[in-house]
Amino acid sequence: MKYTSEEELLFNLLEEEEKREAQNSFLAYYMRMTGFTPELHHKIICKLLQSMDEDKVDRAMVFLPPRMAKSTLCTMLFPSWLIGKYPKTQIMSGVHTQRFADKMGKIVRNYVRNAKYPFKTELAKDSQAKSAWGTTEGGEYNGFGLMGGSTHGNPAEWLIMDDLIKGRKMALSAHMREEAWETYKADLLTRLQGRRKQLIVTTRWHEDDPAGRILPADFDGKTGWYKDRETGEKWFVLSIPALAEHENDPLGRKIGEWLWPAKWGAKAWAAVRNRGGYIWSALYQQRPSPEEGLMFNDEHIMRYNPAQLDTTTLQIYGTSDYAVTAEAGNNDPDYTVHQIWGVDPEFNIYLLDMWRGRTTSDVWVDQFIRLVRKWKPLRWFEESGQIINGVGPFLKRQMQQERVFVNRVGLTSSTSKEQRAQSLLGMASMGKMYLPDRDKVQKYLLNYLDAFEKELKAFPAAKHDDTVDPATLFARGLDRIIAGKPFTGPDPEGETLDQLHARHEAEKRARERGRRR
């Protein structure tokens, strides 16, 4: 179909007007480049990003459930808009893996090449790699992966971080969380110059993710201004949960209303919610420490009156989770925890006593000896490994010197925390785990009990789970006692293939000797 010269002129005028609007409005740019009609949460995100460009906001965080287009808006479209508007600017994008950084960088680069691109910015011919490319005017885009990537010393006016922590396995690894934090502080922050803008885009996989370390410890998921707990710098947080929980919801939803109902619908959202636990609280509600337990909840906790419990009818066991981080000078060291548990004839378990402290090893060894002397446990369960191997000789000498003795049983921990907690969860699910009545417990024990209950209900997503670990060790040990398994040889969970074969051969020879007799 041919157009008249007047019609072509009109089309050209409209095109130029649309280009000018897209150059000045990120929302208009989003609509031009995607052809989509934005949903309300898309508009709110675009408004925040526009505010950053207008210097109303210097540091921002965007929290949304998966598949809400936050990466498309913040990590793909926004950098391409910025480098078009400011062809001399430098942008650094940090993500969880270099492979994802390459993918993101390629998409941003392709937006700049797109025929719909409203800017005159051009790519430099000698710098067009997927995750590292430049403009003819000296601007730069550099993509960086936490795993397998490098910043190569490149400067940046804009630092955009998208899910530095990604996936449950990565989130539950204290090592990977620390790696993400150190990468942010040492490798990314040190590259900032000029406008010094920071944007964190993430689904909250863990309370100890980089966003969690910046925000106040009591952050409750509300949208608003917050101060960096270390520097006091102001951050604007846009937190949009799947299900509205607060009266000041950024989308204006009433409490109980769903996100993007036109696409998902209440039925689809309810199906996700019914899965509950860790996935719902962290990924969809942006509350990595859920109000209800991930594995354990209030219904799992039975109560007993310490004054009415006859401990002479119980079998007593001790258990410990050791830490030596006080000696290492860690800013946020782990706790060493000792617990005393009692078991009645019906295999109900009772938390009788506890000690918890961030101390040097000589202090927690003294507490260990005190509890052994007080309770005279049948066995003491502890985790095999580097810590106890290092402190073990000192502990043994102190026990001999104090003439205090107990059968210490080491259990290996080669499986995940969730798997190791199954024995304790099984007992709790059957109503067999008893904790002291809070209003009847001795004052010294109340603080320890508070920590245990808090960590138990947040397990395994809490930053600290030092009080839960000895409880799971005890439950695993008790399981073996009930099953009649002797504590000789390696723990089956930690057996190597060679050890497994050797054990089977030894059992086979023993059976053959029995038949010959």
C-alpha positions as CSV (number, residue, x, y, z in Angstrom):
1,M,0.0,0.0,0.0
2,K,1.4,3.4,-1.0
3,Y,1.1,6.4,1.2
4,T,0.8,10.0,0.0
5,S,3.6,12.4,0.7
6,E,1.4,14.1,3.4
7,E,0.8,10.7,5.1
8,E,4.6,9.9,5.0
9,L,5.3,13.3,6.5
10,L,2.8,12.6,9.3
11,F,4.3,9.2,10.0
12,N,7.8,10.7,10.1
13,L,6.7,13.4,12.5
14,L,5.0,10.8,14.8
15,E,8.1,8.7,14.7
16,E,10.3,11.6,15.7
17,E,7.9,12.5,18.4
18,E,7.9,8.9,19.7
19,K,11.7,8.9,19.6
20,R,12.0,12.1,21.6
21,E,9.6,10.7,24.2
22,A,11.5,7.5,24.4
23,Q,14.8,9.4,24.8
24,N,13.4,11.3,27.8
25,S,11.0,8.8,29.4
26,F,12.2,5.3,30.4
27,L,8.6,4.1,30.5
28,A,8.1,5.3,26.9
29,Y,11.4,3.6,25.9
30,Y,10.2,0.3,27.5
31,M,7.0,0.4,25.5
32,R,8.8,1.3,22.2
33,M,11.4,-1.4,22.5
34,T,9.1,-4.2,23.7
35,G,5.7,-3.3,22.2
36,F,4.1,-4.3,25.5
37,T,1.5,-2.5,27.5
38,P,3.0,-2.1,30.9
39,E,1.4,-3.5,34.0
40,L,1.2,-1.4,37.2
41,H,4.3,-2.9,38.7
42,H,6.2,-2.3,35.5
43,K,5.2,1.4,35.7
44,I,6.3,1.7,39.3
45,I,9.7,0.2,38.5
46,C,10.1,2.5,35.5
47,K,9.2,5.5,37.7
48,L,11.9,4.4,40.2
49,L,14.6,4.0,37.5
50,Q,13.6,7.4,36.0
51,S,14.0,8.9,39.5
52,M,17.5,7.5,39.7
53,D,18.5,9.1,36.4
54,E,17.0,12.4,37.6
55,D,19.2,12.2,40.7
56,K,16.3,11.9,43.1
57,V,17.6,8.5,44.2
58,D,21.2,7.4,44.2
59,R,20.8,3.9,45.6
60,A,17.8,1.6,45.1
61,M,16.8,-2.0,45.6
62,V,14.0,-3.8,43.7
63,F,12.5,-6.9,45.2
64,L,10.0,-9.0,43.2
65,P,9.0,-12.6,42.8
66,P,10.4,-14.6,39.8
67,R,9.2,-13.9,36.2
68,M,7.9,-10.4,36.9
69,A,10.1,-8.8,34.2
70,K,12.4,-7.1,36.8
71,S,15.6,-8.2,35.0
72,T,14.2,-7.2,31.6
73,L,13.5,-3.7,32.9
74,C,16.4,-3.1,35.2
75,T,19.3,-5.2,33.8
76,M,18.6,-5.2,30.1
77,L,16.5,-2.2,29.0
78,F,17.7,0.3,31.6
79,P,21.4,0.1,30.7
80,S,20.7,0.3,27.0
81,W,18.6,3.5,27.7
82,L,21.3,5.0,29.9
83,I,24.1,4.4,27.4
84,G,22.0,5.9,24.6
85,K,21.2,9.0,26.6
86,Y,24.7,9.3,28.0
87,P,27.1,7.7,25.4
88,K,30.1,8.5,27.5
89,T,28.9,6.8,30.7
90,Q,30.3,3.6,32.1
91,I,28.0,0.8,33.3
92,M,28.9,-2.3,35.2
93,S,26.4,-5.1,35.6
94,G,27.0,-7.8,38.2
95,V,25.2,-11.1,38.2
96,H,25.7,-14.6,39.7
97,T,27.6,-16.3,36.8
98,Q,29.7,-15.1,33.9
99,R,27.5,-17.1,31.6
100,F,24.5,-15.1,32.6
101,A,26.6,-11.9,32.4
102,D,27.4,-12.8,28.8
103,K,23.7,-13.4,28.1
104,M,22.7,-10.1,29.6
105,G,25.4,-8.1,27.9
106,K,24.4,-9.6,24.5
107,I,20.8,-8.5,25.0
108,V,21.8,-5.0,26.1
109,R,24.1,-4.7,23.1
110,N,21.3,-5.9,20.7
111,Y,19.0,-3.2,22.0
112,V,21.6,-0.6,21.0
113,R,21.7,-2.3,17.5
114,N,18.0,-2.5,17.2
115,A,16.3,-0.5,14.4
116,K,13.8,0.9,17.0
117,Y,16.6,2.3,19.2
118,P,15.8,6.0,19.5
119,F,19.3,7.2,20.1
120,K,22.2,7.9,17.8
121,T,24.7,6.1,20.0
122,E,26.8,3.6,18.0
123,L,28.9,0.7,19.1
124,A,32.7,0.9,18.8
125,K,33.8,-1.5,16.1
126,D,36.8,-2.7,18.1
127,S,34.8,-3.4,21.3
128,Q,31.8,-5.6,20.7
129,A,32.2,-8.7,23.0
130,K,29.0,-10.0,24.6
131,S,29.7,-8.8,28.1
132,A,32.3,-6.0,27.4
133,W,31.7,-3.5,24.7
134,G,31.9,0.3,24.2
135,T,30.5,3.2,22.2
136,T,32.2,5.4,19.6
137,E,32.2,8.2,22.2
138,G,34.0,6.2,24.9
139,G,31.2,4.8,26.9
140,E,31.5,1.3,28.3
141,Y,29.3,-1.6,29.3
142,N,30.9,-4.4,31.3
143,G,29.1,-7.5,32.6
144,F,30.6,-9.4,35.5
145,G,29.8,-12.8,36.9
146,L,30.3,-13.6,40.6
147,M,31.3,-17.1,39.6
148,G,34.0,-17.1,36.9
149,G,34.1,-13.4,36.1
150,S,36.4,-10.4,36.6
151,T,35.9,-6.7,36.7
152,H,39.3,-6.2,35.1
153,G,39.6,-2.8,36.9
154,N,37.0,-1.1,34.8
155,P,35.4,2.1,36.3
156,A,31.7,2.6,36.5
157,E,29.2,5.4,37.1
158,W,26.4,2.9,37.3
159,L,26.5,-0.4,39.2
160,I,23.6,-2.7,38.5
161,M,23.5,-6.0,40.4
162,D,21.0,-8.7,39.5
163,D,20.7,-11.7,41.8
164,L,24.3,-12.0,43.0
165,I,22.8,-14.9,45.0
166,K,20.8,-17.2,42.8
167,G,19.2,-20.5,43.7
168,R,18.6,-22.3,46.9
169,K,21.9,-24.2,47.0
170,M,23.9,-21.0,46.6
171,A,21.7,-19.1,49.1
172,L,22.2,-21.7,51.8
173,S,26.0,-21.8,51.4
174,A,27.6,-19.5,54.0
175,H,30.7,-19.5,51.9
176,M,28.9,-18.3,48.7
177,R,27.0,-15.6,50.7
178,E,30.3,-14.3,52.0
179,E,31.8,-14.5,48.5
180,A,28.9,-12.4,47.2
181,W,29.3,-9.8,49.9
182,E,33.1,-9.5,49.5
183,T,32.7,-9.3,45.7
184,Y,30.2,-6.4,46.2
185,K,32.5,-4.5,48.6
186,A,35.9,-5.2,47.1
187,D,35.3,-5.8,43.4
188,L,32.2,-3.7,42.6
189,L,32.0,-0.8,45.0
190,T,35.6,0.1,44.4
191,R,34.9,0.7,40.7
192,L,32.3,3.5,41.3
193,Q,33.1,7.0,40.2
194,G,31.2,10.0,38.9
195,R,27.5,9.7,39.6
196,R,28.1,6.6,41.8
197,K,24.7,5.0,41.3
198,Q,23.8,1.6,42.7
199,L,20.9,-0.6,41.8
200,I,20.3,-4.0,43.4
201,V,17.7,-6.1,41.7
202,T,16.9,-9.4,43.4
203,T,14.6,-12.1,44.6
204,R,15.3,-12.5,48.3
205,W,16.8,-16.0,48.5
206,H,18.3,-15.5,52.0
207,E,18.2,-12.9,54.8
208,D,22.0,-12.8,54.7
209,D,22.2,-11.9,51.0
210,P,24.0,-8.6,50.0
211,A,20.7,-6.7,50.4
212,G,20.1,-8.2,53.8
213,R,23.5,-7.1,55.0
214,I,22.9,-3.5,53.9
215,L,19.4,-3.2,55.3
216,P,18.5,-3.0,59.0
217,A,18.3,-6.3,60.8
218,D,14.6,-5.7,61.5
219,F,13.6,-5.0,57.8
220,D,10.1,-6.3,57.4
221,G,9.6,-6.1,53.7
222,K,8.0,-2.7,53.5
223,T,8.7,-0.3,50.6
224,G,10.5,2.9,51.6
225,W,13.7,4.6,52.6
226,Y,16.3,2.8,54.7
227,K,19.8,3.5,56.0
228,D,22.8,1.3,55.3
229,R,23.5,-0.4,58.7
230,E,27.3,0.2,58.2
231,T,27.6,3.6,56.4
232,G,24.3,5.3,57.0
233,E,23.8,5.9,53.3
234,K,20.2,6.1,52.2
235,W,18.6,3.4,50.0
236,F,15.2,3.4,48.5
237,V,13.7,-0.1,48.6
238,L,10.8,-1.1,46.2
239,S,9.5,-4.4,47.6
240,I,6.6,-5.9,45.8
241,P,5.4,-9.3,47.3
242,A,3.1,-11.7,45.4
243,L,0.5,-11.2,48.1
244,A,0.0,-7.7,49.6
245,E,0.9,-7.8,53.3
246,H,1.1,-4.1,54.3
247,E,-1.2,-1.1,54.2
248,N,1.3,1.0,52.3
249,D,1.6,-1.4,49.4
250,P,3.5,0.3,46.5
251,L,0.9,-0.8,44.0
252,G,-1.9,0.5,46.2
253,R,-3.3,-3.1,46.8
254,K,-5.3,-4.0,49.8
255,I,-3.9,-6.6,52.1
256,G,-4.6,-10.0,50.6
257,E,-4.6,-8.9,47.0
258,W,-2.4,-10.6,44.4
259,L,0.3,-9.3,42.1
260,W,-0.4,-9.2,38.3
261,P,-3.8,-11.0,38.5
262,A,-4.4,-10.6,34.8
263,K,-1.5,-13.0,34.0
264,W,-1.4,-15.2,37.1
265,G,-4.9,-15.1,38.7
266,A,-5.8,-15.9,42.3
267,K,-6.0,-19.7,41.6
268,A,-2.4,-19.9,40.2
269,W,-1.1,-17.8,43.0
270,A,-2.9,-19.8,45.6
271,A,-1.3,-23.0,44.2
272,V,2.2,-21.5,44.7
273,R,1.3,-20.3,48.2
274,N,0.0,-23.7,49.2
275,R,3.6,-25.1,48.7
276,G,4.4,-22.8,51.6
277,G,7.7,-22.7,53.5
278,Y,11.0,-21.4,52.2
279,I,10.0,-20.9,48.6
280,W,6.9,-18.9,49.3
281,S,8.3,-16.7,52.1
282,A,11.6,-16.0,50.4
283,L,11.0,-15.9,46.7
284,Y,7.5,-14.7,46.5
285,Q,7.0,-12.6,49.7
286,Q,10.6,-11.3,49.9
287,R,10.8,-12.4,53.5
288,P,13.7,-14.9,53.8
289,S,13.0,-15.3,57.5
290,P,9.3,-16.4,57.3
291,E,6.7,-15.7,60.0
292,E,6.0,-19.4,60.0
293,G,8.6,-22.1,60.0
294,L,10.3,-23.5,56.9
295,M,10.7,-27.0,58.3
296,F,9.7,-26.4,61.9
297,N,6.8,-24.3,63.3
298,D,5.0,-23.7,66.6
299,E,2.9,-26.9,66.2
300,H,6.1,-28.9,66.4
301,I,7.0,-27.6,69.9
302,M,5.6,-29.3,72.9
303,R,6.1,-27.7,76.4
304,Y,6.9,-29.1,79.8
305,N,7.2,-27.7,83.3
306,P,10.8,-28.2,84.5
307,A,9.6,-28.3,88.1
308,Q,7.3,-31.3,87.4
309,L,9.7,-33.3,85.2
310,D,11.4,-36.3,87.0
311,T,14.8,-36.3,85.3
312,T,15.7,-39.5,87.1
313,T,13.4,-41.4,84.6
314,L,15.3,-40.0,81.6
315,Q,18.3,-41.1,79.7
316,I,20.5,-38.1,79.4
317,Y,22.6,-37.1,76.4
318,G,24.8,-34.1,75.5
319,T,25.5,-32.6,72.1
320,S,27.6,-29.7,70.8
321,D,28.2,-27.6,67.7
322,Y,31.7,-26.1,68.0
323,A,33.1,-22.9,66.6
324,V,36.5,-21.3,66.8
325,T,35.7,-18.0,65.0
326,A,36.5,-15.9,68.0
327,E,40.1,-16.8,67.6
328,A,39.9,-16.0,63.9
329,G,38.7,-12.5,64.5
330,N,35.6,-12.8,62.4
331,N,33.3,-9.8,62.5
332,D,30.2,-12.0,62.8
333,P,31.4,-15.2,64.4
334,D,29.5,-18.4,64.8
335,Y,28.4,-19.6,68.2
336,T,29.6,-22.7,70.1
337,V,26.5,-24.4,71.5
338,H,26.2,-27.2,74.1
339,Q,22.8,-28.8,74.8
340,I,21.5,-31.4,77.2
341,W,18.6,-33.6,76.1
342,G,16.6,-36.2,78.1
343,V,14.8,-39.2,76.6
344,D,11.9,-40.9,78.3
345,P,10.7,-44.5,77.8
346,E,8.3,-43.4,75.0
347,F,11.2,-41.7,73.2
348,N,9.9,-38.2,73.9
349,I,12.8,-35.8,74.0
350,Y,13.3,-32.9,76.4
351,L,15.7,-30.0,76.2
352,L,17.0,-29.8,79.7
353,D,19.9,-27.4,79.6
354,M,21.9,-25.3,77.2
355,W,24.9,-23.0,76.8
356,R,25.6,-20.7,73.8
357,G,28.5,-18.3,73.4
358,R,30.9,-16.6,70.9
359,T,34.1,-17.4,72.8
360,T,37.5,-18.8,72.6
361,S,37.8,-22.5,72.9
362,D,39.1,-22.5,76.5
363,V,35.8,-20.9,77.6
364,W,33.5,-23.4,75.8
365,V,35.6,-26.3,77.0
366,D,35.0,-25.1,80.6
367,Q,31.3,-25.0,79.9
368,F,31.4,-28.5,78.4
369,I,33.0,-29.8,81.5
370,R,30.5,-28.0,83.7
371,L,27.5,-29.6,81.9
372,V,29.1,-33.1,81.9
373,R,29.7,-32.8,85.6
374,K,26.2,-31.6,86.3
375,W,24.2,-34.0,84.1
376,K,26.4,-37.0,83.7
377,P,25.2,-37.8,80.1
378,L,25.4,-41.3,78.7
379,R,26.9,-40.1,75.4
380,W,28.0,-36.7,73.9
381,F,27.3,-36.2,70.2
382,E,29.5,-33.9,68.2
383,E,30.4,-33.3,64.6
384,S,33.6,-34.9,63.3
385,G,35.8,-32.5,61.4
386,Q,38.6,-30.0,61.5
387,I,37.4,-28.0,64.6
388,I,37.1,-30.9,67.0
389,N,40.3,-32.5,65.6
390,G,42.1,-29.3,66.5
391,V,40.6,-28.7,69.9
392,G,40.1,-32.4,70.8
393,P,43.4,-33.0,72.5
394,F,43.0,-29.9,74.7
395,L,39.4,-31.0,75.6
396,K,40.6,-34.5,76.4
397,R,43.4,-33.1,78.7
398,Q,41.0,-30.8,80.5
399,M,38.5,-33.7,81.1
400,Q,41.3,-35.9,82.5
401,Q,42.5,-33.0,84.7
402,E,39.0,-32.3,86.0
403,R,38.3,-36.1,86.3
404,V,35.1,-35.6,84.2
405,F,34.4,-38.3,81.6
406,V,31.9,-39.0,78.9
407,N,31.7,-41.1,75.8
408,R,32.1,-38.6,73.0
409,V,30.6,-39.8,69.7
410,G,31.6,-38.1,66.4
411,L,29.1,-38.0,63.5
412,T,30.1,-36.8,60.0
413,S,27.9,-34.3,58.1
414,S,28.3,-35.0,54.4
415,T,24.7,-34.3,53.5
416,S,22.7,-31.0,53.4
417,K,21.4,-29.3,56.5
418,E,17.8,-30.2,55.6
419,Q,18.7,-33.9,55.3
420,R,20.5,-33.9,58.6
421,A,17.5,-32.4,60.2
422,Q,15.1,-35.1,59.1
423,S,15.5,-37.2,62.4
424,L,14.7,-34.1,64.5
425,L,11.8,-33.1,62.2
426,G,10.3,-36.6,62.4
427,M,10.3,-36.5,66.2
428,A,8.9,-33.0,66.3
429,S,6.2,-33.9,63.7
430,M,5.0,-36.7,66.0
431,G,4.8,-34.3,69.0
432,K,7.8,-35.8,70.7
433,M,10.0,-32.7,71.1
434,Y,9.5,-30.8,74.4
435,L,11.0,-27.4,75.3
436,P,10.7,-25.8,78.8
437,D,7.7,-23.6,79.5
438,R,9.0,-20.1,78.9
439,D,7.5,-18.6,82.1
440,K,8.9,-21.4,84.3
441,V,12.5,-21.7,82.9
442,Q,15.5,-20.3,84.7
443,K,16.5,-16.8,83.6
444,Y,19.9,-17.8,82.3
445,L,18.3,-20.4,80.0
446,L,15.6,-18.1,78.6
447,N,17.9,-16.2,76.2
448,Y,19.4,-19.4,74.9
449,L,15.8,-20.8,74.5
450,D,14.8,-17.7,72.5
451,A,17.7,-18.1,70.1
452,F,16.9,-21.8,69.6
453,E,13.3,-21.3,68.9
454,K,14.0,-18.4,66.5
455,E,16.6,-20.3,64.6
456,L,14.5,-23.5,64.6
457,K,11.5,-21.8,63.0
458,A,13.7,-20.1,60.3
459,F,15.8,-23.1,59.6
460,P,17.4,-23.6,57.1
461,A,17.2,-20.0,55.8
462,A,18.4,-18.1,58.9
463,K,21.8,-16.5,59.0
464,H,22.7,-18.4,62.1
465,D,21.6,-22.0,62.9
466,D,24.2,-22.8,65.5
467,T,21.5,-23.9,68.1
468,V,19.7,-26.1,65.6
469,D,22.9,-28.1,64.5
470,P,23.5,-29.7,67.9
471,A,19.8,-30.7,68.2
472,T,20.0,-32.4,64.8
473,L,23.2,-34.2,65.8
474,F,21.5,-35.5,68.9
475,A,18.4,-36.7,67.0
476,R,20.7,-38.5,64.5
477,G,22.6,-40.1,67.3
478,L,19.3,-41.1,69.0
479,D,18.0,-42.6,65.8
480,R,21.0,-44.9,65.7
481,I,20.5,-46.0,69.3
482,I,16.9,-46.8,68.6
483,A,17.9,-48.8,65.6
484,G,20.5,-50.7,67.6
485,K,23.5,-49.6,65.4
486,P,26.8,-49.7,67.3
487,F,29.0,-46.6,67.2
488,T,31.9,-48.2,65.5
489,G,33.4,-47.4,62.2
490,P,32.4,-44.5,60.0
491,D,29.0,-42.9,60.1
492,P,27.1,-44.3,57.1
493,E,26.3,-40.8,55.9
494,G,30.0,-40.1,55.6
495,E,31.2,-43.4,54.3
496,T,33.4,-43.4,51.2
497,L,32.8,-46.0,48.5
498,D,35.9,-47.9,49.6
499,Q,34.8,-47.9,53.2
500,L,31.3,-49.2,52.2
501,H,32.9,-52.1,50.2
502,A,35.2,-52.9,53.1
503,R,32.4,-53.0,55.6
504,H,30.2,-55.2,53.3
505,E,33.1,-57.7,52.9
506,A,33.7,-57.8,56.6
507,E,30.0,-58.5,57.3
508,K,30.0,-61.2,54.6
509,R,33.0,-62.9,56.2
510,A,31.4,-62.8,59.6
511,R,28.2,-64.4,58.2
512,E,30.3,-67.2,56.6
513,R,32.1,-67.9,59.9
514,G,28.7,-68.1,61.6
515,R,27.4,-70.6,59.1
516,R,30.6,-72.8,59.5
517,R,30.0,-73.0,63.2
